[in-house]
Amino acid sequence: MSQSLKCLIQEAQQTILQIRNHPDYKQIALNYSPDLTLGDATTALTYLQWEVEERTTIDVAKLEAFSG
């Protein structure tokens, strides 16, 4: 069975953190200024995580409509 999307997002966020803290990256980052940064990637993953969580949250109002 494949991993859940939520789990993959968490792993990707952890990987970005490891890259950011890696001594080789810190050395490269001194003269490296891309259009998109690790911070941008982290933000994109956070937004995706919010969307996943929003879709998996049970809407109590919808459930109550079925019981009425």
N, C-alpha and C positions, 0 to 999 in steps of 0.2 A: 504494500500500500504506500502511496506517496505521502509526503509530509503535507501538513495543512499550510495554507497560505500564511496564516498568522505566524506559524513556526518559521517559515522561510524568511519572512520579513524580519523577525527577531534575530535570526542568524545573520542576515545581511547587515543589520545595524551593528551587530557585534563585530563583524568582519571589518566594517568601516572604522570602528573604534580602534581595532587592532592595527589597521593601516595607519591611522592618524598618529598612533603612539609608537609606531615602528621607527627605530633610529635612522634607517635608510630614508624613509619618507620625510622625516624631519629635516634631513640634510637636503633632499631634493626640494622641499617646500620653500627653502630660503630664496630660491630663484625661479620658482614655478608659480605661474599665475594663470591658470586656465580660465576659460569663460564660465565653466561650471566647477564647483568645488565639492569637497567631501561634505561640507555643510549643506550644500544644495541636495546632494544625494540623500543625506539623513533626513532632510525636510520632506523630500518626496516620499521616502519610506514611511515617515510619520503620518503623512496625509493618507497614504494607502492603508496603513494600519487603522486609522480612524474610520475609514470607509468600510473595512472588513468588520470592525467591531460594531459599527452602526447597523450593518446588514445582519449580524448575528444576534443582536439584542432583541429579545422578545417584546413585542408591543402589547402590553397588558390591555389596552383599550380595544385592540382587535380581538383578543381572546374573549373579553367580556361581551363583545357584540355577538359572538357565536353562542354564548350561554343564555342570552336573553330570549 
